[in-house]
Amino acid sequence: DPLQETDPKKRAALVLQNADKMGCRKFVTPDNIVAGSPQLNLAFTALLFNNFPALEIPQEQAAMHSQEFAALMEEEDAEASREESVFRNWINSMGLSADVNSLIEDCRTGQLLVEVMEKLQPSLVNWKMVKKDTKVQIKQIENCNYAVQVATDMGLTVVNIGGKD
């Protein structure tokens, strides 16, 4: 049983032996798994799910797994809530035009993001580029795209993100 093995390389070899029995051992080695190669491990996992999209957990383990999953989700939600709370409080401490109650919802229009950047680096924002208090989604996306541009102008590294994100 791979889960009982404590040596990572031996555990990875056992995982691959089981994958071979399922016809899913194509290109991954135990060293790849142990090294945590993201692309290869993702490809290996995708191969497993493509070949067996509806794996079922045995009934006796299902209850245990669902409880563990619920506990993990609560922990992640609590961490996300703490992070959001810190950012929300930081933004609210700046004295902007509106208080932030929900970080995602209140930043959706892009206007608040641009206001934060203006506080951080005054005179950088060209307010003629910002569509204020708009309910039109395309205008909100334009604001968010402008926020990304301003972030870049501030010298922040912004990679693979745009207004729709």
Summary of the structure (lengths in Angstrom):
residues: 165
radius of gyration: 23.6
end to end distance: 42.3
largest distance: 64.1
contacts: 378
relative contact order: 0.06
helix: 64%
strand: 0%
